[in-house]
Amino acid sequence: EGQLVESGGGLVEPGGSLRLSCAGSGFDFTNAWMNWVRQAPGKGLEWVGRIKTNSDGGTIDYAAPVKGRFTMSRDDSKNTLYLQMNSLRSEDTALYYCSSLKIGVGATEFRGQGTLVTVSS
Amino acid sequence: DIVMTQSPDSLAVSLGERATINCKSSQNILYSSNNKNYFAWYQQKPGQPPKLLFYWASTRESGVPDRFTGSGSGTDFTLTISSLQAEDVAVYYCQQYYDTPYTFGQGTKLEIK
């Protein structure tokens, strides 16, 4: 089945930075495209960004609200996905889910419980 | 960006009755080269992460009860629950993965009448 464990969330002041990590196990992490999806309190799902596998070029795409502020990366030797978040704003407050894209399909498989990021002074 | 619009925003259905949720995309998400709709449905129960129900618009994920059906093509898609059970209370989301940003619908909250 496989799982993902997100970590690194917390309370940060506006303008601050935070780095989220996501450790994968029990599935083929190296050959999975990976996503970050976030959910503000009481709101719907918002796609944040996707990183392809290194064999597919490692291409990264971001949603417009985070482009230029957030950076995704992956370390396949550690089965870990990262999200570096800079210049944080109050509207970035959300539960951040790391997720894999179903291999050969592209739909999102949510394998973790998420990590909460709160941006507030 | 492709905009995904769900209807209704909320829905109350009696136990054992049919529930229908619609999702419309602002552009065609049927890829002509493989005749597949790059479209998925998710279920999110309170306090839980979302769960993938359908991909390619109508392919049921393993373990999803067959009272759930996904249908549609092109720009119009439907999720049908043939006989609502108490455990189906949730928020349901559609998503296109045809092109980035992989946009979600706003969600439909399904409750028991």
Boltz contact constraints between the chains, C-beta under 6 A:
constraints:
  - contact:
      token1: [A, 44]
      token2: [B, 106]
      max_distance: 6.0
  - contact:
      token1: [A, 44]
      token2: [B, 107]
      max_distance: 6.0
  - contact:
      token1: [A, 45]
      token2: [B, 93]
      max_distance: 6.0
  - contact:
      token1: [A, 45]
      token2: [B, 104]
      max_distance: 6.0
  - contact:
      token1: [A, 47]
      token2: [B, 101]
      max_distance: 6.0
  - contact:
      token1: [A, 47]
      token2: [B, 102]
      max_distance: 6.0
  - contact:
      token1: [A, 61]
      token2: [B, 100]
      max_distance: 6.0
  - contact:
      token1: [A, 63]
      token2: [B, 101]
      max_distance: 6.0
  - contact:
      token1: [A, 97]
      token2: [B, 49]
      max_distance: 6.0
  - contact:
      token1: [A, 105]
      token2: [B, 55]
      max_distance: 6.0
  - contact:
      token1: [A, 106]
      token2: [B, 97]
      max_distance: 6.0
  - contact:
      token1: [A, 107]
      token2: [B, 40]
      max_distance: 6.0
  - contact:
      token1: [A, 107]
      token2: [B, 52]
      max_distance: 6.0
  - contact:
      token1: [A, 107]
      token2: [B, 55]
      max_distance: 6.0
  - contact:
      token1: [A, 107]
      token2: [B, 97]
      max_distance: 6.0
  - contact:
      token1: [A, 109]
      token2: [B, 52]
      max_distance: 6.0
  - contact:
      token1: [A, 110]
      token2: [B, 49]
      max_distance: 6.0
  - contact:
      token1: [A, 110]
      token2: [B, 50]
      max_distance: 6.0
